[in-house]
Amino acid sequence: MSTVGIIAEYNPLHNGHVHHFREAKRLSGASRSIVVMSGPFTQRGEPAAVSKRTRTEMALRMGADLVIELPVAYAVQPAEWFAFGAVALLEATGVVSSLCFGSESGSLSQLLPLARFLAEESAPLQGEIRRRLALGESFPAAYSAAAALVWRDRLDEGGPVGVAAGAEGPSGRTAGPADMSGAGAGSASPMNGSGLEDLLRGPNNSLGLHYLIALRRLGSGIVPLTVPRLGAGFHEPLRSGASIASATALRGLLREGGSLEGYMPEYSLSVLRREQEEGRGPLDWESFRSPLLHLLSTRSAAELGGLLDVGEGLENRLLRIVPELERFTVDGLLSALKSKRYTRTRLQRMLLHILLNHGKEEFSPGALSQGPGYIRVLGFRESGRTLLKKMKQSASLPVILRPALCSHPQLTRDLQASAAYAAAFASPLRSDLYSDYLKPPVMV
């Protein structure tokens, strides 16, 4: 029995996700699937539109056998740590044989050799990233430009740049056809610097690259696969007559009160409608306006400066800008803070760390490099019971179905994040605020 791993947010689950899920099962030939899913807050620093239990139900109705939670310690981090935490969880299950992710390129032929090269974290790469950050570039721009530069230097030196079938794969074993699966599979062709920057401008390419880097650093035997992204791009608006749209566009439509019919499978739509009718969503940053304003009004610059991603004078800018806003909105605050160096995503993550009181030391690279401390089960189908039984023998981390029976600092942060999220519901109940303790895993 083979199992394919999928890393997702399903925010919300739409037709593009269904296509990816089906292709992941087809490409891998797997009979079972495990989804690692973000909890109440997402990698771009936003509250999920609906709760993690709701999105777990959507995933199970789609056909996923088991859904596990990516701890908030990793879920709200830049791509490197988001990918590392998620891949480490799949590796820790001991049952996952392949990982399938979406990409703009639809091919591993260029991503694999690049991952081999960048996994070394060469001193020139890190030095160039620091230099560009000091010049005011955002981290994504600095990373892609630095990677392109050191890659070009390697080409100029005549160093190794390609991985083809039969060469060393991401885990150090011999790479077979599966390592090069997806559209455009085959031997790699060297990229020049500009080609690499173009490749990494695709957000799914960039995130997929970090999955491959994480596999290599973990010495994992999980085989990577990729599926070409279909339909609208990440920032593209809705297209008339299309059935696949980006989750970003769909969340925008939700905020405007529009219907997502035609863009989501019926089971996903029905679950979404139920949550809307019961006042449990959709949520966005403005749902957290009051608690965020309270925190920004009662903390000193020194207190803010001790939190993750608050630095380089941002604490002082925050305390200066908030009183200047005629009407406080999170969108208005983000617009006032945004600059060439600080992207909206980077600033949103900073606000999340303020909202959730995430300290620098607790979420430092040294702490994150230790990996997740447990496997938290959010839900499963009847077919997932077989996976759970197998994981009890194979998993290298504790498998948690009842959080009350486990004690771990990362889990404490997960429970706090869930309570903070539910507090933004229209009329939060005890069962919402403490659902992690009071409700069993979702079963379909």
ROLO-666926 format. One record per residue (C-alpha): x, y, z; chain. Coordinates in steps of 0.001 Angstrom, whole numbers. Example, Ala and Ser with C-alpha at 12.3 -4.5 7.8 and 13.67 -1.06 7.14 Angstrom:
2
<bati <12300, -4500, 7800>, A>
<bati <13670, -1060, 7140>, A>
***
This chain:
444
<bati <0, 0, 0>, A>
<bati <1694, 3202, -1188>, A>
<bati <789, 6650, 146>, A>
<bati <1163, 10032, -1509>, A>
<bati <1702, 13160, 581>, A>
<bati <145, 16524, -260>, A>
<bati <908, 19865, 1401>, A>
<bati <-2006, 22287, 1241>, A>
<bati <-4039, 25060, 2831>, A>
<bati <-7375, 24504, 1028>, A>
<bati <-8339, 28091, 1715>, A>
<bati <-10987, 27254, 535>, A>
<bati <-10886, 23937, -1314>, A>
<bati <-11725, 24574, -4989>, A>
<bati <-11712, 22809, -8358>, A>
<bati <-7982, 23408, -8866>, A>
<bati <-7280, 21502, -5646>, A>
<bati <-9474, 18629, -6822>, A>
<bati <-7503, 18455, -10089>, A>
<bati <-4209, 18405, -8184>, A>
<bati <-5457, 15693, -5809>, A>
<bati <-6567, 13439, -8662>, A>
<bati <-3318, 13962, -10550>, A>
<bati <-1308, 13245, -7405>, A>
<bati <-3074, 9895, -7027>, A>
<bati <-2638, 9124, -10744>, A>
<bati <1048, 10077, -11004>, A>
<bati <2035, 8331, -7791>, A>
<bati <-163, 5263, -8281>, A>
<bati <-822, 5529, -4538>, A>
<bati <-3807, 3858, -2923>, A>
<bati <-3813, 6235, 58>, A>
<bati <-3171, 9948, 644>, A>
<bati <-2092, 12102, 3574>, A>
<bati <-2604, 15864, 3534>, A>
<bati <-483, 18169, 5688>, A>
<bati <-2656, 21255, 6123>, A>
<bati <-2137, 24645, 7748>, A>
<bati <-4287, 25388, 10768>, A>
<bati <-6242, 28617, 11367>, A>
<bati <-3582, 30937, 9883>, A>
<bati <-1768, 30592, 6578>, A>
<bati <1689, 30955, 5075>, A>
<bati <961, 34385, 3570>, A>
<bati <165, 35709, 7031>, A>
<bati <-3622, 35682, 6720>, A>
<bati <-6453, 34148, 8748>, A>
<bati <-7948, 31217, 6859>, A>
<bati <-11389, 31928, 5420>, A>
<bati <-12890, 29081, 7471>, A>
<bati <-11637, 26950, 10343>, A>
<bati <-9202, 24076, 10109>, A>
<bati <-11954, 21598, 11017>, A>
<bati <-14079, 22922, 8150>, A>
<bati <-11238, 22679, 5642>, A>
<bati <-10386, 19200, 6964>, A>
<bati <-13956, 18118, 6245>, A>
<bati <-13658, 19495, 2704>, A>
<bati <-10422, 17557, 2166>, A>
<bati <-11906, 14298, 3452>, A>
<bati <-15001, 14677, 1290>, A>
<bati <-12671, 15171, -1677>, A>
<bati <-11100, 11792, -943>, A>
<bati <-8084, 12452, 1296>, A>
<bati <-7620, 9545, 3700>, A>
<bati <-5896, 11396, 6518>, A>
<bati <-5347, 15094, 7335>, A>
<bati <-2666, 16233, 9772>, A>
<bati <-1967, 19761, 10980>, A>
<bati <1137, 21755, 10159>, A>
<bati <1997, 23435, 13483>, A>
<bati <1525, 27198, 13514>, A>
<bati <5252, 27471, 14276>, A>
<bati <5823, 26486, 10612>, A>
<bati <2503, 27383, 8972>, A>
<bati <3061, 31155, 9212>, A>
<bati <6715, 31170, 8149>, A>
<bati <8489, 32037, 4882>, A>
<bati <8704, 29266, 2280>, A>
<bati <11900, 27706, 3629>, A>
<bati <10509, 26871, 7069>, A>
<bati <6948, 26232, 5891>, A>
<bati <8318, 23598, 3499>, A>
<bati <10737, 22127, 6040>, A>
<bati <8038, 21670, 8686>, A>
<bati <5559, 20110, 6265>, A>
<bati <8060, 17747, 4637>, A>
<bati <9430, 16751, 8049>, A>
<bati <5905, 15747, 9116>, A>
<bati <5399, 13591, 6017>, A>
<bati <8782, 11969, 6612>, A>
<bati <7948, 11367, 10281>, A>
<bati <4810, 9373, 9449>, A>
<bati <6976, 6578, 8076>, A>
<bati <4273, 5660, 5543>, A>
<bati <4589, 8314, 2810>, A>
<bati <6315, 7145, -377>, A>
<bati <5840, 10232, -2593>, A>
<bati <5144, 13965, -2371>, A>
<bati <3198, 15705, -5131>, A>
<bati <3068, 19487, -5447>, A>
<bati <1778, 21911, -8054>, A>
<bati <4136, 24106, -10068>, A>
<bati <3991, 26586, -12902>, A>
<bati <6726, 24689, -14739>, A>
<bati <5072, 21293, -14353>, A>
<bati <8518, 19681, -14439>, A>
<bati <11262, 18655, -12036>, A>
<bati <13987, 18732, -14674>, A>
<bati <15235, 22172, -13617>, A>
<bati <14000, 22261, -10014>, A>
<bati <15871, 19109, -8944>, A>
<bati <19409, 20198, -9875>, A>
<bati <18715, 23623, -8448>, A>
<bati <17557, 22067, -5174>, A>
<bati <20727, 19963, -4997>, A>
<bati <22823, 23083, -5426>, A>
<bati <20916, 25379, -3050>, A>
<bati <20562, 22750, -306>, A>
<bati <24252, 23264, 386>, A>
<bati <23499, 26836, 1545>, A>
<bati <26825, 28010, 239>, A>
<bati <28492, 30941, 1944>, A>
<bati <28341, 33014, -1282>, A>
<bati <24567, 32491, -1480>, A>
<bati <23935, 33577, 2109>, A>
<bati <26321, 36503, 1803>, A>
<bati <24617, 37763, -1351>, A>
<bati <21189, 37451, 280>, A>
<bati <22369, 39543, 3246>, A>
<bati <23891, 42137, 934>, A>
<bati <20683, 42540, -1036>, A>
<bati <18548, 42709, 2101>, A>
<bati <20780, 45507, 3380>, A>
<bati <20061, 47379, 143>, A>
<bati <16342, 47251, 909>, A>
<bati <15216, 44342, -1269>, A>
<bati <12432, 42074, -45>, A>
<bati <13517, 38566, 952>, A>
<bati <11845, 36797, -2037>, A>
<bati <13529, 39187, -4464>, A>
<bati <16876, 38946, -2662>, A>
<bati <16744, 35135, -2555>, A>
<bati <15924, 34652, -6242>, A>
<bati <18509, 37216, -7368>, A>
<bati <21203, 35758, -5089>, A>
<bati <20422, 32222, -6223>, A>
<bati <20648, 33330, -9853>, A>
<bati <24011, 34972, -9241>, A>
<bati <25691, 32037, -7501>, A>
<bati <24135, 29631, -10034>, A>
<bati <25618, 31666, -12879>, A>
<bati <28970, 31688, -11120>, A>
<bati <28819, 27895, -10854>, A>
<bati <28091, 27646, -14575>, A>
<bati <31015, 29944, -15337>, A>
<bati <33272, 27726, -13235>, A>
<bati <32093, 24655, -15142>, A>
<bati <30607, 23031, -12041>, A>
<bati <27863, 20362, -12073>, A>
<bati <24439, 21751, -12904>, A>
<bati <22198, 18896, -13997>, A>
<bati <20498, 15805, -12643>, A>
<bati <19071, 13293, -15062>, A>
<bati <17433, 9935, -14556>, A>
<bati <20059, 7632, -13105>, A>
<bati <21889, 10455, -11311>, A>
<bati <21883, 11030, -7588>, A>
<bati <18382, 11987, -6381>, A>
<bati <17292, 14274, -3551>, A>
<bati <17868, 11652, -862>, A>
<bati <21289, 10582, -2086>, A>
<bati <19918, 7402, -3687>, A>
<bati <19769, 6731, -7428>, A>
<bati <17004, 8756, -9039>, A>
<bati <14584, 6740, -11144>, A>
<bati <11830, 7922, -13499>, A>
<bati <9595, 8970, -10590>, A>
<bati <12147, 11580, -9524>, A>
<bati <11664, 13325, -12836>, A>
<bati <7910, 12895, -13125>, A>
<bati <5476, 15529, -14338>, A>
<bati <5135, 17416, -17577>, A>
<bati <8494, 18019, -19195>, A>
<bati <10225, 15232, -17277>, A>
<bati <13607, 14225, -18570>, A>
<bati <17224, 15271, -18309>, A>
<bati <17908, 18714, -16989>, A>
<bati <19211, 21532, -19108>, A>
<bati <21383, 24199, -17488>, A>
<bati <19718, 27549, -16793>, A>
<bati <21409, 30891, -16950>, A>
<bati <20858, 33416, -14174>, A>
<bati <17932, 35174, -15827>, A>
<bati <16275, 31837, -16534>, A>
<bati <16490, 30923, -12886>, A>
<bati <14964, 34240, -11795>, A>
<bati <12113, 33698, -14249>, A>
<bati <11577, 30205, -12847>, A>
<bati <11439, 31413, -9253>, A>
<bati <8984, 34204, -10034>, A>
<bati <6331, 31483, -10078>, A>
<bati <5233, 31177, -6424>, A>
<bati <4465, 27473, -6809>, A>
<bati <7849, 26846, -8445>, A>
<bati <9522, 28643, -5565>, A>
<bati <7616, 26729, -2879>, A>
<bati <8193, 23449, -4723>, A>
<bati <11912, 24169, -4815>, A>
<bati <11872, 24477, -1030>, A>
<bati <10058, 21143, -726>, A>
<bati <12863, 19556, -2739>, A>
<bati <15513, 21275, -625>, A>
<bati <13798, 20021, 2545>, A>
<bati <13695, 16445, 1193>, A>
<bati <17419, 16592, 534>, A>
<bati <18334, 18100, 3898>, A>
<bati <16268, 15470, 5691>, A>
<bati <17869, 12672, 3664>, A>
<bati <14345, 11549, 2793>, A>
<bati <13501, 8668, 493>, A>
<bati <10153, 10281, -406>, A>
<bati <9924, 10613, -4196>, A>
<bati <8942, 14108, -5459>, A>
<bati <6319, 14569, -8181>, A>
<bati <4842, 17715, -9669>, A>
<bati <1603, 18638, -11428>, A>
<bati <1318, 21650, -13754>, A>
<bati <-803, 24408, -12284>, A>
<bati <-3997, 24928, -14310>, A>
<bati <-6210, 27964, -14761>, A>
<bati <-5637, 31426, -13314>, A>
<bati <-2318, 32460, -11835>, A>
<bati <-1852, 33353, -8196>, A>
<bati <-2787, 37036, -8531>, A>
<bati <-5031, 36800, -11600>, A>
<bati <-8668, 37943, -11349>, A>
<bati <-11626, 35672, -11983>, A>
<bati <-12197, 34767, -15615>, A>
<bati <-15679, 34608, -17068>, A>
<bati <-16715, 31045, -17811>, A>
<bati <-13689, 29478, -16082>, A>
<bati <-14118, 26669, -13559>, A>
<bati <-10686, 27016, -11938>, A>
<bati <-9614, 30195, -10163>, A>
<bati <-6952, 31057, -7625>, A>
<bati <-7854, 30800, -3947>, A>
<bati <-6860, 34478, -3628>, A>
<bati <-9486, 35506, -6177>, A>
<bati <-12107, 33296, -4544>, A>
<bati <-11472, 34789, -1107>, A>
<bati <-11880, 38228, -2660>, A>
<bati <-15218, 37148, -4107>, A>
<bati <-16252, 35861, -681>, A>
<bati <-15444, 39225, 920>, A>
<bati <-17657, 40919, -1656>, A>
<bati <-20543, 38571, -874>, A>
<bati <-20375, 36783, -4220>, A>
<bati <-21121, 33153, -4998>, A>
<bati <-18346, 30604, -5507>, A>
<bati <-20640, 28242, -7361>, A>
<bati <-18891, 26789, -10387>, A>
<bati <-15447, 27238, -8839>, A>
<bati <-15824, 24710, -6008>, A>
<bati <-17141, 21143, -5859>, A>
<bati <-20644, 20909, -4407>, A>
<bati <-19518, 19191, -1194>, A>
<bati <-17055, 22013, -529>, A>
<bati <-19689, 24662, -1286>, A>
<bati <-22235, 23069, 1032>, A>
<bati <-19768, 22978, 3917>, A>
<bati <-18844, 26622, 3270>, A>
<bati <-22498, 27684, 3214>, A>
<bati <-23131, 25894, 6512>, A>
<bati <-20266, 27753, 8179>, A>
<bati <-21531, 31067, 6817>, A>
<bati <-25049, 30419, 8084>, A>
<bati <-23742, 29521, 11545>, A>
<bati <-21535, 32621, 11811>, A>
<bati <-18188, 30842, 11636>, A>
<bati <-16850, 32591, 8551>, A>
<bati <-15639, 33682, 6210>, A>
<bati <-12978, 35519, 8198>, A>
<bati <-10267, 37885, 6968>, A>
<bati <-7835, 40292, 8605>, A>
<bati <-10562, 42843, 9365>, A>
<bati <-12207, 40219, 11589>, A>
<bati <-9209, 40693, 13925>, A>
<bati <-9130, 44491, 13805>, A>
<bati <-10196, 45048, 17431>, A>
<bati <-7783, 42630, 19175>, A>
<bati <-4907, 43830, 16981>, A>
<bati <-5642, 47480, 17741>, A>
<bati <-5778, 46661, 21455>, A>
<bati <-2349, 45024, 21309>, A>
<bati <-784, 47834, 19300>, A>
<bati <-2231, 50380, 21707>, A>
<bati <-1000, 48719, 24896>, A>
<bati <2490, 47470, 24042>, A>
<bati <5697, 49406, 24149>, A>
<bati <8283, 49506, 21381>, A>
<bati <10506, 47207, 23453>, A>
<bati <7702, 44669, 23898>, A>
<bati <6888, 44700, 20196>, A>
<bati <10571, 44455, 19317>, A>
<bati <10803, 41116, 21139>, A>
<bati <8307, 39508, 18771>, A>
<bati <9106, 37599, 15603>, A>
<bati <9557, 39678, 12428>, A>
<bati <9334, 42952, 14358>, A>
<bati <12684, 44678, 13969>, A>
<bati <14749, 47182, 12032>, A>
<bati <12632, 49982, 13467>, A>
<bati <9271, 48479, 12485>, A>
<bati <8166, 48607, 16121>, A>
<bati <8609, 52376, 16129>, A>
<bati <6894, 52787, 12763>, A>
<bati <3932, 50804, 14043>, A>
<bati <3525, 52956, 17132>, A>
<bati <3855, 56109, 15043>, A>
<bati <1470, 55117, 12246>, A>
<bati <-1411, 53647, 14299>, A>
<bati <-2409, 56990, 15912>, A>
<bati <-2178, 58724, 12534>, A>
<bati <-4845, 56524, 10911>, A>
<bati <-8163, 58353, 10747>, A>
<bati <-10001, 55044, 10935>, A>
<bati <-8072, 51968, 11988>, A>
<bati <-8291, 49063, 9562>, A>
<bati <-5770, 46302, 9056>, A>
<bati <-5715, 47004, 5336>, A>
<bati <-5011, 50682, 6016>, A>
<bati <-2203, 49802, 8405>, A>
<bati <-628, 47402, 5913>, A>
<bati <-830, 50007, 3150>, A>
<bati <869, 52574, 5356>, A>
<bati <3657, 50135, 6299>, A>
<bati <4260, 48612, 2875>, A>
<bati <7483, 49491, 1088>, A>
<bati <9883, 48042, -1474>, A>
<bati <11621, 46144, 1293>, A>
<bati <8556, 45054, 3277>, A>
<bati <6047, 43180, 1156>, A>
<bati <2438, 42840, 2236>, A>
<bati <2999, 39147, 2961>, A>
<bati <5992, 39892, 5186>, A>
<bati <4003, 42537, 7078>, A>
<bati <963, 40281, 7454>, A>
<bati <3151, 37619, 9041>, A>
<bati <4522, 40259, 11403>, A>
<bati <988, 41229, 12472>, A>
<bati <150, 37574, 13051>, A>
<bati <3145, 37187, 15334>, A>
<bati <1955, 40239, 17255>, A>
<bati <-1593, 38868, 17469>, A>
<bati <-358, 35458, 18658>, A>
<bati <2553, 36726, 20814>, A>
<bati <5259, 34760, 18993>, A>
<bati <8655, 35543, 20480>, A>
<bati <11881, 35694, 18468>, A>
<bati <13740, 33080, 20519>, A>
<bati <10912, 30546, 20503>, A>
<bati <10637, 30743, 16698>, A>
<bati <14326, 31178, 15881>, A>
<bati <15980, 29216, 13036>, A>
<bati <17725, 27095, 15649>, A>
<bati <14410, 26141, 17224>, A>
<bati <12649, 25544, 13909>, A>
<bati <15491, 23376, 12613>, A>
<bati <14585, 20809, 15296>, A>
<bati <11400, 20069, 13340>, A>
<bati <7828, 19452, 14501>, A>
<bati <7460, 17592, 17773>, A>
<bati <4324, 15548, 17040>, A>
<bati <1855, 14487, 14342>, A>
<bati <-1533, 16058, 15103>, A>
<bati <-4425, 14267, 13390>, A>
<bati <-7196, 16639, 12275>, A>
<bati <-9395, 14061, 10565>, A>
<bati <-9615, 10823, 8627>, A>
<bati <-11874, 8662, 6487>, A>
<bati <-12596, 5040, 7325>, A>
<bati <-9769, 4160, 4928>, A>
<bati <-7464, 6363, 6992>, A>
<bati <-7741, 4064, 9995>, A>
<bati <-5376, 1656, 8258>, A>
<bati <-2814, 4448, 7903>, A>
<bati <-3189, 5385, 11562>, A>
<bati <-2621, 1803, 12662>, A>
<bati <465, 1562, 10504>, A>
<bati <1764, 4943, 11729>, A>
<bati <1586, 3776, 15338>, A>
<bati <4365, 1350, 14405>, A>
<bati <6281, 3425, 11851>, A>
<bati <6049, 7067, 12987>, A>
<bati <9122, 8713, 14499>, A>
<bati <6953, 11272, 16354>, A>
<bati <3976, 10844, 18694>, A>
<bati <656, 10584, 16806>, A>
<bati <-1893, 12780, 18586>, A>
<bati <-5647, 12361, 18313>, A>
<bati <-6460, 14001, 21669>, A>
<bati <-4350, 17106, 22420>, A>
<bati <-5260, 16961, 26108>, A>
<bati <-3061, 13866, 26404>, A>
<bati <55, 15570, 25020>, A>
<bati <2256, 18395, 26240>, A>
<bati <4533, 20225, 23811>, A>
<bati <5338, 23965, 23384>, A>
<bati <4414, 23858, 19673>, A>
<bati <1085, 22229, 20485>, A>
<bati <361, 24900, 23090>, A>
<bati <849, 27528, 20368>, A>
<bati <-1497, 25587, 18053>, A>
<bati <-4234, 25523, 20685>, A>
<bati <-3804, 29243, 21381>, A>
<bati <-3994, 30042, 17667>, A>
<bati <-7224, 28057, 17314>, A>
<bati <-8821, 29870, 20255>, A>
<bati <-7715, 33293, 18950>, A>
<bati <-9176, 32416, 15543>, A>
<bati <-12527, 31244, 16912>, A>
<bati <-12819, 34372, 19061>, A>
<bati <-13413, 36293, 15808>, A>
<bati <-16604, 34342, 15007>, A>
<bati <-19857, 36293, 15089>, A>
<bati <-20908, 34650, 18389>, A>
<bati <-18158, 32263, 19497>, A>
<bati <-19207, 29363, 21691>, A>
<bati <-17143, 27408, 24173>, A>
<bati <-17150, 24527, 21700>, A>
<bati <-15603, 26849, 19099>, A>
<bati <-12935, 28382, 21314>, A>
<bati <-11807, 25058, 22744>, A>
<bati <-12697, 22714, 19905>, A>
<bati <-9217, 21169, 20032>, A>
<bati <-10046, 19821, 23494>, A>
<bati <-13780, 19236, 23143>, A>
<bati <-14161, 17743, 19671>, A>
<bati <-12651, 14520, 18261>, A>
<bati <-10925, 14451, 14879>, A>
<bati <-13239, 15015, 11918>, A>
<bati <-14460, 11701, 10477>, A>
<bati <-16102, 11173, 7070>, A>
***
